[in-house]
Amino acid sequence: MEITLEKTYQLLEKLADYVMTEIPAIKDGINRLDQRVGRLEEKVDRLDQRVGRLEEKVDRLEQHMDSHARKINIIIEGQDAQAKQLDIIRIDMRAGLSTLDLHEHRIGNLEETNYGSRIRDAEND
């Protein structure tokens, strides 16, 4: 293959045509990609800001939930203490009622021994 002046000229024209048509199109494509990247970076920045605000809200909600959980635990502990007190009161009442029943039985026996009948029975007749 022989290199001639005409072939060199043709190659040079093809190169010039390529440079004149293809390079601007490539640069235009690069510019459009740069613009897209810029818009995407802006969107990412806005999303980062939103995520930051959401994280703050989640932190506040967690704090409120912790606060409410502590309050609920205090209430539950108070209710447990009240239930224990009620159990103690019920036991005392049962003991008192048992004692009263025993004394009523003994008084009845004493009344029958001393008076021949129970006074309560005489009042009801």
CNS distance restraints for C-alpha pairs under 8 A (distance, minus, plus):
assign (resid   3 and name CA) (resid   7 and name CA) 6.49 0.50 0.50
assign (resid   3 and name CA) (resid   8 and name CA) 6.97 0.50 0.50
assign (resid   4 and name CA) (resid   8 and name CA) 6.20 0.50 0.50
assign (resid   5 and name CA) (resid   9 and name CA) 6.06 0.50 0.50
assign (resid   6 and name CA) (resid  10 and name CA) 6.12 0.50 0.50
assign (resid   7 and name CA) (resid  11 and name CA) 6.07 0.50 0.50
assign (resid   8 and name CA) (resid  12 and name CA) 6.01 0.50 0.50
assign (resid   9 and name CA) (resid  13 and name CA) 6.15 0.50 0.50
assign (resid  10 and name CA) (resid  14 and name CA) 6.20 0.50 0.50
assign (resid  11 and name CA) (resid  15 and name CA) 6.09 0.50 0.50
assign (resid  12 and name CA) (resid  16 and name CA) 6.07 0.50 0.50
assign (resid  13 and name CA) (resid  17 and name CA) 6.01 0.50 0.50
assign (resid  14 and name CA) (resid  18 and name CA) 6.02 0.50 0.50
assign (resid  15 and name CA) (resid  19 and name CA) 6.05 0.50 0.50
assign (resid  16 and name CA) (resid  20 and name CA) 5.99 0.50 0.50
assign (resid  17 and name CA) (resid  21 and name CA) 6.01 0.50 0.50
assign (resid  17 and name CA) (resid  22 and name CA) 7.98 0.50 0.50
assign (resid  18 and name CA) (resid  22 and name CA) 5.27 0.50 0.50
assign (resid  18 and name CA) (resid  23 and name CA) 7.02 0.50 0.50
assign (resid  19 and name CA) (resid  23 and name CA) 5.23 0.50 0.50
assign (resid  19 and name CA) (resid  24 and name CA) 7.69 0.50 0.50
assign (resid  20 and name CA) (resid  24 and name CA) 6.81 0.50 0.50
assign (resid  21 and name CA) (resid  25 and name CA) 6.60 0.50 0.50
assign (resid  22 and name CA) (resid  26 and name CA) 6.12 0.50 0.50
assign (resid  23 and name CA) (resid  27 and name CA) 6.06 0.50 0.50
assign (resid  24 and name CA) (resid  28 and name CA) 5.89 0.50 0.50
assign (resid  25 and name CA) (resid  29 and name CA) 6.10 0.50 0.50
assign (resid  26 and name CA) (resid  30 and name CA) 6.12 0.50 0.50
assign (resid  27 and name CA) (resid  31 and name CA) 6.06 0.50 0.50
assign (resid  28 and name CA) (resid  32 and name CA) 6.18 0.50 0.50
assign (resid  29 and name CA) (resid  33 and name CA) 6.13 0.50 0.50
assign (resid  30 and name CA) (resid  34 and name CA) 6.06 0.50 0.50
assign (resid  31 and name CA) (resid  35 and name CA) 6.18 0.50 0.50
assign (resid  32 and name CA) (resid  36 and name CA) 6.17 0.50 0.50
assign (resid  33 and name CA) (resid  37 and name CA) 6.03 0.50 0.50
assign (resid  34 and name CA) (resid  38 and name CA) 6.09 0.50 0.50
assign (resid  35 and name CA) (resid  39 and name CA) 6.23 0.50 0.50
assign (resid  36 and name CA) (resid  40 and name CA) 6.05 0.50 0.50
assign (resid  37 and name CA) (resid  41 and name CA) 6.01 0.50 0.50
assign (resid  38 and name CA) (resid  42 and name CA) 6.27 0.50 0.50
assign (resid  39 and name CA) (resid  43 and name CA) 6.24 0.50 0.50
assign (resid  40 and name CA) (resid  44 and name CA) 6.07 0.50 0.50
assign (resid  41 and name CA) (resid  45 and name CA) 6.12 0.50 0.50
assign (resid  42 and name CA) (resid  46 and name CA) 6.26 0.50 0.50
assign (resid  43 and name CA) (resid  47 and name CA) 6.07 0.50 0.50
assign (resid  44 and name CA) (resid  48 and name CA) 6.03 0.50 0.50
assign (resid  45 and name CA) (resid  49 and name CA) 6.28 0.50 0.50
assign (resid  46 and name CA) (resid  50 and name CA) 6.24 0.50 0.50
assign (resid  47 and name CA) (resid  51 and name CA) 6.02 0.50 0.50
assign (resid  48 and name CA) (resid  52 and name CA) 6.08 0.50 0.50
assign (resid  49 and name CA) (resid  53 and name CA) 6.30 0.50 0.50
assign (resid  50 and name CA) (resid  54 and name CA) 6.10 0.50 0.50
assign (resid  51 and name CA) (resid  55 and name CA) 6.02 0.50 0.50
assign (resid  52 and name CA) (resid  56 and name CA) 6.30 0.50 0.50
assign (resid  53 and name CA) (resid  57 and name CA) 6.27 0.50 0.50
assign (resid  54 and name CA) (resid  58 and name CA) 6.09 0.50 0.50
assign (resid  55 and name CA) (resid  59 and name CA) 6.12 0.50 0.50
assign (resid  56 and name CA) (resid  60 and name CA) 6.26 0.50 0.50
assign (resid  57 and name CA) (resid  61 and name CA) 6.12 0.50 0.50
assign (resid  58 and name CA) (resid  62 and name CA) 6.08 0.50 0.50
assign (resid  59 and name CA) (resid  63 and name CA) 6.24 0.50 0.50
assign (resid  60 and name CA) (resid  64 and name CA) 6.24 0.50 0.50
assign (resid  61 and name CA) (resid  65 and name CA) 6.04 0.50 0.50
assign (resid  62 and name CA) (resid  66 and name CA) 6.05 0.50 0.50
assign (resid  63 and name CA) (resid  67 and name CA) 6.13 0.50 0.50
assign (resid  64 and name CA) (resid  68 and name CA) 6.09 0.50 0.50
assign (resid  65 and name CA) (resid  69 and name CA) 5.96 0.50 0.50
assign (resid  66 and name CA) (resid  70 and name CA) 6.19 0.50 0.50
assign (resid  67 and name CA) (resid  71 and name CA) 6.31 0.50 0.50
assign (resid  68 and name CA) (resid  72 and name CA) 6.04 0.50 0.50
assign (resid  69 and name CA) (resid  73 and name CA) 6.13 0.50 0.50
assign (resid  70 and name CA) (resid  74 and name CA) 6.26 0.50 0.50
assign (resid  71 and name CA) (resid  75 and name CA) 6.25 0.50 0.50
assign (resid  72 and name CA) (resid  76 and name CA) 6.09 0.50 0.50
assign (resid  73 and name CA) (resid  77 and name CA) 6.07 0.50 0.50
assign (resid  74 and name CA) (resid  78 and name CA) 6.18 0.50 0.50
assign (resid  75 and name CA) (resid  79 and name CA) 6.16 0.50 0.50
assign (resid  76 and name CA) (resid  80 and name CA) 6.13 0.50 0.50
assign (resid  77 and name CA) (resid  81 and name CA) 6.22 0.50 0.50
assign (resid  78 and name CA) (resid  82 and name CA) 6.21 0.50 0.50
assign (resid  79 and name CA) (resid  83 and name CA) 6.08 0.50 0.50
assign (resid  80 and name CA) (resid  84 and name CA) 6.24 0.50 0.50
assign (resid  81 and name CA) (resid  85 and name CA) 6.26 0.50 0.50
assign (resid  82 and name CA) (resid  86 and name CA) 6.12 0.50 0.50
assign (resid  83 and name CA) (resid  87 and name CA) 6.20 0.50 0.50
assign (resid  84 and name CA) (resid  88 and name CA) 6.29 0.50 0.50
assign (resid  85 and name CA) (resid  89 and name CA) 6.19 0.50 0.50
assign (resid  86 and name CA) (resid  90 and name CA) 6.07 0.50 0.50
assign (resid  87 and name CA) (resid  91 and name CA) 6.19 0.50 0.50
assign (resid  88 and name CA) (resid  92 and name CA) 6.17 0.50 0.50
assign (resid  89 and name CA) (resid  93 and name CA) 6.06 0.50 0.50
assign (resid  90 and name CA) (resid  94 and name CA) 6.13 0.50 0.50
assign (resid  91 and name CA) (resid  95 and name CA) 6.16 0.50 0.50
assign (resid  92 and name CA) (resid  96 and name CA) 6.02 0.50 0.50
assign (resid  93 and name CA) (resid  97 and name CA) 5.97 0.50 0.50
assign (resid  94 and name CA) (resid  98 and name CA) 6.02 0.50 0.50
assign (resid  95 and name CA) (resid  99 and name CA) 6.14 0.50 0.50
assign (resid  96 and name CA) (resid 100 and name CA) 6.12 0.50 0.50
assign (resid  97 and name CA) (resid 101 and name CA) 6.08 0.50 0.50
assign (resid  98 and name CA) (resid 102 and name CA) 6.18 0.50 0.50
assign (resid  99 and name CA) (resid 103 and name CA) 6.15 0.50 0.50
assign (resid 100 and name CA) (resid 104 and name CA) 5.97 0.50 0.50
assign (resid 101 and name CA) (resid 105 and name CA) 6.17 0.50 0.50
assign (resid 102 and name CA) (resid 106 and name CA) 6.24 0.50 0.50
assign (resid 103 and name CA) (resid 107 and name CA) 5.95 0.50 0.50
assign (resid 104 and name CA) (resid 108 and name CA) 6.03 0.50 0.50
assign (resid 105 and name CA) (resid 109 and name CA) 6.27 0.50 0.50
assign (resid 106 and name CA) (resid 110 and name CA) 6.19 0.50 0.50
assign (resid 107 and name CA) (resid 111 and name CA) 6.03 0.50 0.50
assign (resid 108 and name CA) (resid 112 and name CA) 6.18 0.50 0.50
assign (resid 108 and name CA) (resid 118 and name CA) 5.77 0.50 0.50
assign (resid 109 and name CA) (resid 113 and name CA) 6.12 0.50 0.50
assign (resid 109 and name CA) (resid 118 and name CA) 7.89 0.50 0.50
assign (resid 110 and name CA) (resid 114 and name CA) 5.98 0.50 0.50
assign (resid 111 and name CA) (resid 115 and name CA) 5.41 0.50 0.50
assign (resid 111 and name CA) (resid 116 and name CA) 6.80 0.50 0.50
assign (resid 111 and name CA) (resid 117 and name CA) 6.15 0.50 0.50
assign (resid 111 and name CA) (resid 118 and name CA) 5.21 0.50 0.50
assign (resid 111 and name CA) (resid 119 and name CA) 6.75 0.50 0.50
assign (resid 112 and name CA) (resid 116 and name CA) 4.37 0.50 0.50
assign (resid 112 and name CA) (resid 117 and name CA) 4.32 0.50 0.50
assign (resid 112 and name CA) (resid 118 and name CA) 5.39 0.50 0.50
assign (resid 113 and name CA) (resid 117 and name CA) 7.60 0.50 0.50
assign (resid 117 and name CA) (resid 121 and name CA) 7.47 0.50 0.50
assign (resid 117 and name CA) (resid 122 and name CA) 7.57 0.50 0.50
assign (resid 118 and name CA) (resid 122 and name CA) 6.55 0.50 0.50
assign (resid 119 and name CA) (resid 123 and name CA) 6.32 0.50 0.50
assign (resid 120 and name CA) (resid 124 and name CA) 6.40 0.50 0.50
assign (resid 121 and name CA) (resid 125 and name CA) 6.54 0.50 0.50
